[in-house]
Amino acid sequence: MFRFLIACLLPLFLLGCGAQPVWAPDEDVARAAYRDKAPPSITLYTMVNNRSGAGGHSALLINASQRVIFDPAGSWWHRLAPERNDVIYGITPTMLDFYIDYHARETYHVVEQTLQVSPELAEQALRIVEGYGAVPKAMCARSTSDVLNRLPGFESIPHTLRPIKVMEAFGKLPGVTTRKIYDDDPDEHEELLREQQRARFDKLVEGIAEGR
């Protein structure tokens, strides 16, 4: 009887762990493409619990031929930032501010670790995340560490499920600069997300055109 129950419940369990594929149209991705003027770089974002010090989420900002966020199993979105399987395009300074503000709140702060890399390495990272596929829930650190570990010079990043382990290893790479972002926004941030969506369309479009 026990084996029968396992056989019946296993497909449901696997379904619950599955990733959610998202594929924005070509024209939306092309329209949103944004290239930042800063040197090519890879930035690791880690969301850290202010009470326990535990890691809550891992993500990558890649500044290559265009700037994107690899946000595995993330929940942030914006109508002007199209997504393809956890890769978010159109990351202008405004959109990056939105992303950070969404995660920094009374219960979590954001650790931003940036490493300048060659244009070739940044482009390699971009290609890896674009081909990675949708990530299941609770696998953000695992997928982030997997992407990093595929890059030359990042072999010391461990394959792990723990965001803090990825953050600690990334911080030991030569040349990394670190910034911590705190905010006292309420933990329930659905209203903040709605406010970001209500931001004036013409202002955001103007910002994209001018690189803001």
N, C-alpha and C positions, 0 to 999 in steps of 0.2 A: 504493500500500500504506500509506503514511504517513497519507494522508487517511482511509483506511478505519479504521486504528487509532484515530485521533483521534475519529472518529464513534462508535466503539464505547466508548471510554473516557470521553468527555465526560459522558454521563448518570450514570456512576458517580461522577465527580468532583463533579458538581452535587449528587448525593444526599448525598455526604459533607459538603458545605458547608451542607446544609439545617439549618434550626432544628428544635428539638424542642418541638412544641406541648404545653403542659400546661394543664389547665383544671379547677381544683378546683370541687366542687359549690357551689351557692348557699348552702346551709345552713352549710357549713364556713367560707366567706368571711364570712358574716354573724356567725357565732359568734365568729370570731377578731378582728373589727374592734376596733381600739384607737385612741383619740384621746389624744394626749399633751397635758399642760397647758401646755407651753412655747409661746411665740409661733410662728405659722406660719413655716416655714423650708424651705429647700432645702439639703441637705448633699451635697457631692461626696466620695466615698471613692475614693482612688487607692492601689493596692497597689504599692509601690516596692521593687525589688530592692536589698538592702543592699550587694551587691558592685558591681554595674554602674550603679546609679542609674536603670535602665530601668523603665518602668511595666509592670506585669503585668496590671492589671485596673482597670476603672472601674465605679462604681455610684453610684446616687443614693438618698438618704433623703429622703422628702417628708413633711413634717408638715403636713397639711391637715385636712379633716374627719375623716380618719383617717390614721394613720402607716403608710407602706409603704416597702419597699425595691424599687427598680427595679434588678435584678441581671442585666443582659443576659449570657446564656450563662454564668451563674455556676454554681458547683457546691455551694454551701451549701444545706442544706435542714433543716427540722425538722417533725416530724409535727403540731405545734400551730401551724405557720405556713403555711397553705395558699398555693399558688402558682397564678397564672394568667398564663401566657406571660411569665415573667421578672418579674412583679410579685408580691412576697411580702407577704402581709397578716399582721396580728397582731403588729406589731413593738413589743412592750412593751420596757421597759428590759432585762429579762432576755434577750429574743430579740436585741436589738441588741448586748448584751454577747457573746452567743454568736457572732453574725455577725462582730464585730470580732476576737474571740479566734481564730476559725477562720482568719482571714487573716493576722493578725500572728504571725510565727514567726521562726525563726533566720535565714531567708533573705530575708524580706520585712517591711517595716514599713508601717503604714497611715497615710496622710495624710487627716485629716478637716477639710474646709473648709465652714463653715456661713455662710449668709447669711439673715438674717430678711427675710421678704417679706410682702406683704399677704395676707389670707385669700383674696382673689380670685385672686391669682397662684399661690398654693400649690394651690388647687383646679384651676386651669388645668393646672398641671404634673401633677397626679394624673390628670386626664382624658386627657392626652396619653399617659402611660405605659400607662394601662389600654387604650388603643386602639392601641398601637404594634405589638403582635404579637410572637411569639417571635423571638429574635435568633440568627443563626448564630454559630458559634464564631469567635473572633478578631475579632468586630465589636463588642466591648463599648464601646470608646472612640468608635467611629463612631456608634453608636446613642445613647450618652450625650450626645455633643456635638450630635447632631441634635435630641434632645429639648430641650436647653437653648437651642439657637439659635432654637427656635420661640417662646420666651417673651420678652415685652417686657422690655428691659433686659439681656438676655443675648445680644444680637446679635453681640457681640465674640467669642463662643466659636467657634473655627474648626471646620469639618467636617474631622475627622482620624481616622486609625486609631491615633494615638499617645496613650496615657493621660497622659503627661507634658505634652503640649501642651495638653490639656484642663485639667489641673491648673494650669498656669502662667497660662492665660487666666482661669480662674475666680478665682485668687488676686488678680488685678488689679481685680476688681469692688469698688466702694466698700462698706465695711462687713463684709467677709469676716473671720471669725475662724478661726484654724488651730490644729489640734492634731495631734501626731504620736504614734503608739502603737507601741511596740516590745515584743517578747516573745521569749523564748529557747526556745519550744516547738520540738520537732523538726519538720523540714520535712515529714515524712510525718505528716499530721494526720488520717488516717482514724480512729485510735483516739480522738482528741479529738471527732470527730463522733459516734462511737458513745457516748462518755460524755455528750454533750449529749442524745442520744436517750434515754439511760437515766435522765436526771434525773427525780426523782419527779414523776409526773403530777399528784398532788394539790397539790404545792408550786407547780408552774407554773400550774395553774388558779387557785390562790389568788392568785398574783402577777398574773395577768391581771385578776382581779376587782378587785384593789386598785391596779392600774396600775403594777406593778413589772416 
